[in-house]
Amino acid sequence: MDSAVGLVQTYLRVNGYFTVVEYPVVESRGGFRAATDLDVLAFRFPGAGRLIPGERGQRGHPPFAADPLLGVPDGHPDMLIGEVKEGEARFNRSGRRAEVIAAALTRFGCCSAEGAGATAAELLQSGRASTDHDHRVRLVAFGSVLSGSRGPYQEIPLGHVLRYLESWVDEHWAVLRHTQLKDPVLSFLATLMKAKAGAEEAPPGDS
């Protein structure tokens, strides 16, 4: 997996999204061929929260507030179709084709195959749409720098994503330090936390 895509996937997961990354879209034009790969598809239920089981019942605080920059709509399921770039935050031309967007919408079942085309057209026009099931769908581009293209999609800097995750790990370190992390991004950030703690606790070397 691309490192930048992995970073964004972890960011979305800790904000309550289920994700599919590097999703291939195949088209038929006198034969089958790859149209493009969609970097991130993500879906979040409105009541997403965290719960920590305990001996004396459950303690937790669901639902929790997602990163405000994500603009998660209150009380509605939220789906993101995301493009991830190490450079400018922007969508490839192939990723902004109506048939490609419709394939992504159908993959998550948020609207029927018949209605996906109209929803895709609305997304490409304004960057956001609502399905017949009242799901909110949005286009989001992630990148190291904002493109300034003012395209019909939200732009989120990768620097913000990294700072958010570092803060998130620090905030939840009391729990995470007892967890065997399988997510490579969180595992790396946890290793950095342990290394920093070890450096601070290490006795000074011999002079």
C-alpha positions, 0 to 999 in steps of 0.5 A, spaced: 500 500 500 502 507 498 504 510 504 500 516 503 494 512 502 496 508 509 496 514 513 489 517 510 486 510 512 489 510 519 486 517 520 479 516 517 479 509 521 480 513 528 475 518 526 470 512 526 470 510 518 470 503 515 475 503 509 476 500 503 483 502 499 486 502 492 479 499 490 480 498 482 474 500 477 474 495 471 470 498 465 468 494 459 469 497 452 470 492 447 473 488 452 475 489 460 480 494 462 482 497 468 479 504 468 483 507 475 484 505 482 480 509 487 485 511 493 480 511 499 472 509 500 470 510 507 463 510 510 461 512 517 455 511 521 452 517 525 453 513 532 460 511 531 463 511 538 468 508 543 467 503 548 472 500 553 469 494 557 471 493 564 469 489 570 464 493 573 460 494 567 462 498 560 465 505 561 466 509 555 463 516 551 460 514 545 458 517 540 465 521 540 466 528 536 470 526 529 476 531 527 472 538 525 476 539 519 472 532 516 466 536 516 462 530 518 454 531 518 451 530 524 446 525 525 447 522 518 451 516 515 457 519 511 461 516 505 467 519 502 470 518 496 478 520 497 484 521 492 491 521 496 497 525 493 504 526 496 504 532 492 498 537 491 491 535 493 487 534 487 483 528 483 485 525 477 481 526 471 480 518 471 477 519 478 472 524 476 468 520 471 461 519 472 461 512 471 467 511 476 464 515 481 457 510 480 461 504 481 464 506 487 457 508 490 454 501 488 460 498 491 458 500 498 450 499 496 449 506 498 444 507 492 441 503 487 445 501 481 440 505 477 440 511 482 448 511 482 449 515 475 444 521 478 448 521 484 455 521 481 453 527 477 451 531 483 457 529 486 462 531 480 458 538 480 458 540 487 462 535 491 457 532 495 450 529 494 445 525 498 442 519 496 435 516 497 437 513 503 439 520 506 446 518 506 451 524 505 457 522 500 463 527 499 469 528 495 475 529 499 482 530 496 488 529 501 495 532 499 502 535 502 499 542 499 493 544 497 492 545 490 488 551 490 484 549 484 477 550 487 475 543 484 468 541 487 471 537 492 474 538 499 482 538 500 485 536 507 493 537 508 497 530 509 500 535 514 494 536 518 493 528 518 499 527 521 499 532 526 492 529 528 494 522 529 500 524 533 495 528 538 490 522 538 496 517 540 498 521 545 491 522 548 490 515 548 497 513 550 494 510 556 490 505 552 494 504 546 501 502 550 497 496 552 495 494 545 498 490 540 497 494 534 496 491 527 495 498 524 502 500 521 501 507 522 499 507 529 504 501 530 510 506 528 507 512 532 507 508 538 514 506 537 516 513 536 512 514 543 516 509 546 522 511 544 521 518 546 519 515 553 525 511 553 530 517 551 527 521 557 528 516 562 535 513 560 540 515 565 546 520 562 552 517 559 559 517 562 562 524 561 
